[in-house]
Amino acid sequence: MQFLAKVYVTLKPAVNDPQGLTVLGGLKTLGFQSVSSVRVGKYLELTLEATDRTMAEAEAQEMCRKLLANPVIELFRVEVGEAAAARR
């Protein structure tokens, strides 16, 4: 069965985010004065073959721990659902 794992990777709160500061500066320059902070992260979609959702989630979590996220400075969250027929 195919599953779609949505992976969100963000910097830990205590880690400086120079890219976020650059985006914040750009938004302010464009006149968006209501923005007070920006944190930049990564979003990934993985299509996985697995026998059930639990196995797909465990595999996606392992991928994050081993490659997709740096556990020293990043946090990650995984959401797993059945892959839509249109994505196959």
N, C-alpha and C positions, 0 to 999 in steps of 0.2 A: 504494500500500500504506500502511496506517496503522501508525504507530509510537507508542509511549508513551515520552516522555522524563521521567525522574524527576530533578528538579533540587534539589540541596542547597546552600544558601547559608549560610555561617557567617562570623562576624567573624574577622579575622586575629588570631593569638594576642596581638599587642602592643596591640590595641585594647581599651579599657575597655568593659565590658558592663554598664551600669547595670540593664538589664532582668534579666540573669542574676543580679546581686547581689540584686535584689528577690525573685526566685523562690527563691534560696538562703535568704534571710531567712524567707520564708514556710514553706519546708520545715522549717527549724530550729524555727520557732514551733510547727509541727504535730507536733514530736517526732522528726523524721527527722534524728537527729544524725550518722548515718554519711555524709551528703552533705558533701563538702568544697568543691565548686565546681560552678557551673552556667554554661553558655554557651548563649545563645538564638540560634536561627537561623530560616531559612525553608525550607519544603519545598513544591515546586510540581510538579504533573503537567501535562504538555503532550501533547496528542494531535496528531500531525503527519502530514500526507500527504507522502510522499517515495518516490522510486524504489527506494532501498535504505537500509540502516541507517547507512552512512557519511554519506550526504547528510542524513539526519535528525539525526544527532549534530552535524554541522557547523552546521546551522541552529540547533539548540538552544544550542550554544556561542556563536554569534553573538548570539542573543537575550540570553544572560546578559551578554555583554560590553557590549551596547548599552543594556539596560534592567533586566534582572532582578537584577543584582548591581552594587554599587559597587566597582570594582576598586581604589580607593584604600584602602578599609577592609575589604572582604569577599573571601572565597575562594568558589569554586563548584566543584561536581562534577556531572557529567551522566552518567546511566545510561540507555541506550536499548535497548528491546526491542520486539518486535512487540506491537501493541495487542491485548488479548484481545477475543474476539468479543463478550463481555458488555458491554464498555465502549463499543461503537460506537453 
